[in-house]
Amino acid sequence: MATKHTKFSLGMRNILDDKTKEILDKVEIVENLSRKKFLWQFILGLIEVRKVQFSEVATSLNNAVKPSSNERRIQSFFEKVELNYEGLSVLLCLFLPKGKVTLSMDRTDWKFGNFDINILVVVARCGNLGIPIYFEMPDNKRGNSSTEDRKNIIEKSIKLLSFRGIELVVMDREFIGHLWLKYLKDNKINFCVRVPKSHYITLKNECIYTIEELLSTQNERFYHDVRVDGVWVNLYIKKLSNGDFLYLIGTLPAKRLGDLYRKRWCIETFFQSLKGRGFDLESSHLRDIDKFKKLFSLVCVAFTICLTIGRVYVSKVQKVKINKDGYPLKSVFRKGLDWMREYIRGKYQSIFGDLIHKFTRWVNMQLAYNQKLIKIIG
């Protein structure tokens, strides 16, 4: 016989399940109802076990059957089911705040045996964290991304964000080169990018300098309208305490570039959250690129749900506690991850009830705001 607590727990679970079904009906990632249900079960499994190995997720997937049966079902899904990746990007964009967004582009890679993982990602900044909106897995082993790779991913992002607009694209030292920077300027996309110190700087008077020469008598300098990699940009350079240099170029005022570059950190925390601090993505033993792409996609959805729950919790229920050094004890993502795990396990339902209702109201507002976006794949 079900207890009062069990009934309450199931009621809250049904509310979240129903809201998820509403979203998946509007933004189609897989085709039929049974696959939509499986998709949601798998994402909840990822959150509960904080692991990506199929054998681990299988222990949380469906308690009514043996884990071995769950694992076979997972394997079948990853072998046979095609994901609508454009729809998945639309789904992730639903969780963005209103208005123009700042994007951060970066690449991560690692090696498992003879299998190389190489992922190029665009993340939209959301507070101090970032929500992934699009990614590609270039087939160039562990090498840098090409100009065509970057153009493809930024053009997809522009389409996704067409009714919001892009305020800025922030990038690290890999993302340089004449063709790429010229493409951004020609398309009027504001950018801020860190440049390796080996790149020469041409001033308005056509004199050419290294960064060491320009900082020989000063620790910090600002320039407007200089040429780097054959493109006219603004420049901010600074000596760092470790002996390195901060060498930034961009299209916005030079004195703003240092603060703008700090916004890139959101993609670093995103990668950390997918790896050791979150879902241990690097422990995956998948050696098939298509299967790994599906897995990465679903981990991105799990991350985004936890981040959003964390944001709702911090804004509506309780602020994140700060330690004596002034840093938060837990990130907003980790707060959301921990609370989602407790929710899945049926704990603290009386507290979670109000939080889930707040979350579903927030989702309703997002769905209303993003009707133009949803029509992109309508």
N, C-alpha and C positions, 0 to 999 in steps of 0.2 A: 504494500500500500504506500502511495506517495506521501511524503511528509509535507507540511506547510512550506518548509524551506526548499524542498525539491520542486514543488509547484511554482514557487516564486522564481527559482533559478531557471526552470524551463520557460517560464513566461518571459523573463528578460532575454533569454537566448532566442526565443521566437521573435521578439521585437527586432533584435539585431539581424537575425536571419531574413526576416521579411524586408527590412530596409535594404539589405544587401541584394536580395532578389530584385527589388525595384530598380536599383542602380544597374545590375547586370542585364535587366530587360531593356533598359534605355541605351546602354553602352555595351554592345554585344562583343564579347571576347571569344566565347565558344558558342556552339550552335543550339544545343537542346537543353532542356531543363535538368536532366540527370547530370550532364557535364557541368552545368552551372553550379549545381549542388556540390559536386565533387571538387570543383575549383575552390569554393568557399571552405569546404572541409579541409582541403590541403593547406590553404593559407592559415587557417586556425591551427592546424597541426604544426606548421612551421613556427608559429608564435609560441605555442605551448612548449615544444621541446627545444627551441632555439638551435636546431640542427637542420642540415639540409639532406643528410643521408636518408634514402628512402626507408631503410629499415627502422630509423628513429622516428620519422614522421608516421610510419605505419602504426606505431604503438598508440598514437593519439587520434587516428583517423576515424575509426568507427568501433566503439567498444562492443558492439553486438556480434562482431566476427573476429576471428583470430588475426593477429598481426601479420601472419604469413599471407593470408588472403588479402588483407589491405595492401601489402607490399606488391602483390601481383597486380592489383588494380592500379596502383600508382605506376608501375612499369608499363602497363598497357596504355594508360593515359599519355605518358610521355612518348611512347612509340607511335601511337596512332592518331592522336588528336592534334589538329592544327590550331594555333592561337591566332587571333586577329590582332596583330601588334599595333596597328593604327588605332584600333578600338582601345587597346590597353593604354596607349599614350593619352587618349582622350580621358579615360578613367582617371589616370594619375593627375591630369590637369584639373579635374573637378575639385581637388583638394587644395588648390592654390588660393591665396588671398586675392581679393579684388584688385584691379588696376594693373598698371605696367609691372613687368617683372625684370629682375636682374638674373641673368643666366651665368652659370659657370660651366666651362667645358674642360674635361680632363680625361685621362686614360689611365687605366690600371691593368696590370698584367701579372701573371704568375705561372709557374710551370708545375705540372703534375706528371712525373715520369717523362714520357716523350710528347705529352700533350700540352700545347701552349694555349693559355687563356689570354685574350687581348680584347679589352672592352673600352670603347669610346663612348662617353656619357655626357649628356647635357642635363644639368640640374638647375631648377628654378629656386632661387633663394626664398626661404620662408622662415623669418626670424634669423637665428644663427645657424639653422639647419637648411638642408635643401631637399626638395622633392624631385626625384628623377622624372623627366618627361619624355626622354627619347634616348635610345642607345643603339649602337651598332657594334658588331664583332668583326673588325677588319681581318681579312685572311692574309695577314702579312707577318705571321709569327709574333715575335715580341718587338718588332720595329716600331718607329714613330708613325703616327697617323699621316696620311697624305693630304694634300690640299683638297682632292676630290672627296675623301672621307669627311673632312670637316665641312665642306660646302653642302654635302648631302644632308648631314645631320642638322646643320643650322637652318637649311631651307625647310626641312620637316618641322623644326621647332617654330619657325616664323609662321608656317601655315597653322599650326596648333594654337598659336597665340595671336592670331590675326585680329581678333576683336579686343584684345587686351593691349598689345604692343610690347615691344622689348625696349627697356631702358638702357641696358648695358650688357655686354658680354665680357666676362673676366676670365683670363687664361694664364697658365704658367709658361715656363721657358720653352716647352716643346712647340708651342703654337705660334711660330714666327715664320718669316719667309715672305718675299715680295708678292707672289701671286695671292697668297692668303690675305695679307694685310690690305692689298689693293682691292680685293673682292669685298672686304668689309667696308672700306671707305666708299667704294663705288655704289654700294647698296645702302649707304647712310646708316650703317649699324655701328653705334658707339661701342668702343672697346677699350679695355685696359689689359695690357699683357706684359709680363716680365720677360726680359731679354737677356740672353747670355752675355757676359761682359766682353766677349771677343768681338761683338758687333760694333762697327765704327759708327760715329755720329758726325753728320755733316751739318754745320751751322748755316745761317742765312748768308754769311759772307763766303760760303763755299769752302771754308777751312774744315779739315777733317781731323777728328780727335778720337782717342780712346777714352773710356770712362775714367781710367786712372789719371789721365792728363787733366781732364776737367775737374777732378776732385783732388788735385795735388795740393791746393791751398785751402780748400773748404770741405766740410763733411757732408754738405747737402746743397743741391742746386736745382733750379727750375728753368726750363726753356720752353718757348713756344715756337712752333714752325721750324722744326729741324727735320733732317732726312735720315731715316734708319731703314735699311733694307730697300732703299729706293722709294720710300713712301713718306710723305710729309705728315708729321705727327707732333704732339706735345711730349715733353720729356721731364721725368723726375728721377734724379739719381741721388744715392745716399751711401755713405760708408757705414757698414755694420760692425758691431763690436767683435764679431768673430773673424774679421778680416775680409769677409765677402762684401759684395755690393748689391744694393737694391737698385735695379735698372728697369724703370717702367716707362712704357710709351702708351699713348692713347689719343683719343679724339676729344676728350673733355679737358677742362683747364688743368694745367700742370700741377698746381697746388692741391688739387683734389685727388690726384692719382694714387697717392699713398693710402688714403682712407678707402678709396674704391677697391684697391687691390685686396684689402682685408676681407672683402665680401667673398673672395674665392675660398675661404676656409670652409664654407658650408659643404663643398664637395668632398673635402678631406674627411669631415665628420661623417658624411654619408657613406664613404667607402669603409671607414672604421666600423660603422654600425652594421654594415653587411657582413663584415668579417668577424674579428675576435670579439668585439664589443656587442655584437648582436646575434647573427645567425650562423656564424662560423662557415661562411661560404667557401673558403679555401679548403675546407675538409671534404668537399664533394669529390667523388671518384669518377664522375661522368667523363667519358672520353669522346663523346659524340657532340659536335658543335651545336646541332639543332636542339638536342635535349638540354644542353647546358643553357642555351638561349631561353628556352621555356622556363627553366629553373630560375635563372636570373630575373626574368620578368615577374615571376610570382613572389620572389623574395622582395623585389621592389614594391609590390603591392602590400605585402605584409609590413614592410618598413613604413610605408606611407600611412597605413591605418594606425599603426602604433604611434607614429609622430603626431597624427591628428588627434587621437585620443589623449595623448599627453598634452597637447596644446589646449584642448577643451578642459581637461582636468585642471591645468595650471591657471587658466583664466576664469573658470567658473567655480572651482571647488577649493583648491589649496595651492598657494604659491610654492615653488621649489625652494627647499631649505638651502641656505648658504653657509659654507664652512667658515672657519676663523680667518682663512686667507682670502675670503671674498669670492670664492668660486662655488658654483652650485654643487651640492652633494650628488645629484643625478642630473643627467641631461633630460630635456623634455621628451626626447625619443625613449630613453630608458625608463622614464616614469610611465609612459604609455605602454611600453612593452611589459613591464612588471604588472601593471594593472590589468592588461588584457589577459595575461597568463592566469592571474587570480580569478578573473571573470570566467574564463573557460573552465577552470577547476571548481567553480561554484562557490567561491569564497567572497565574503563581503558584499553579498548581493543587495543588502539594504542601501549601502552607499552607492553601489554601481547602478542601481535602478535609476536614480536621478541623473547620474552621469550619462548613461545610455540614452535617456530621453533628451538630454541636452545635445548629445551627439547627433541623434536622428533629426532634431530640429535644425541643427547646423547643416546637415546633409540636404534637407529639404530646401534651405535657402541657396545652397550651392547649386543644386540641380536647376532651380529657377534662374539663377544668375547665368548659368552656363548653357542655356538652350541653344545659342548660336554655335557653341563649340560642339554640342552633341549632334547638330545637323551636319557637321562636316562628314560624318560617316553614316548619316541617316539613309 
